Amino acid sequence: MKAIVTLTMAVVASSSVYSQNETLLTHEDSLVLAEANHLPRVLSFHVVIDSVLRDFPNNLRNITGDLVLAQGEFENYASMVELPGAEHCIITRWHSIDDTTASWQAQMFRSEDFGEASKQYHELFRQLQRCYLKLVDGSIIQLSGDWEPAKEEAAFTTSTLRLQTGDWRYREVKVELELVYLFSDWAVRINIVSKKRDDQVGNGDEAGR
């Protein structure tokens, strides 16, 4: 009986230590836990962007969660990583003959007030400018792009950022920040997409030579 009580206390103590040190988990550990639980995990802003960018050579397979919607030539899946404050984050997979790529989207903000939406749009651009991709060798690739000011008379505004690298795996990847008017309100979204199809990825190293 004493052994059982001791074991129980050890398990409780271990759980308490884990809870206290959860914030010390590495980026990789966080993704493993999210995958094991099969639930989206909210991480810091730059860690999520890094996770998505790093998985583009794998067509986002490592962060793809449960199927949400299957319709026509595309399917939507829950993203295993979510930006803080996002309404939802999804991965769209196209399976047409012309396009087999995956893209990632975060619905960040909605409001009837253009001023509030514009403010969020600008703040998110500043956050994206501070994001980067960290490669396995430890090298850092920054995101860089031009700011497109929002205008209330324009129903659609996009600012685009790209990774500053000659690496063929990321040459076609771009991060699009959108401010869009939808019926009665304004929506701010982050799209991370690639122009290149899956069947072209294998030839990218030759094309880049």
DAQUI-V489992 format. One line per field, one symbol per residue. psi: psi as a letter, one per 40 degrees, with the letter a starting at -180 (. if undefined). A space follows every 50 residues. Layout:
psi->???
This chain:
psi->ddddddddddddddddddddedeeiiddddddddddefiihhaidddddd ddddeddeffdeehaihdhhhbeiihiiheiiiheidihihhhhfiddhe iiihhhhdihiehddddddddddddddddeiihhideeihhihiihhhii hdehehhhhhiihgiehddedehihhhihhhhceihhhihhhihdiidee ddedddde.
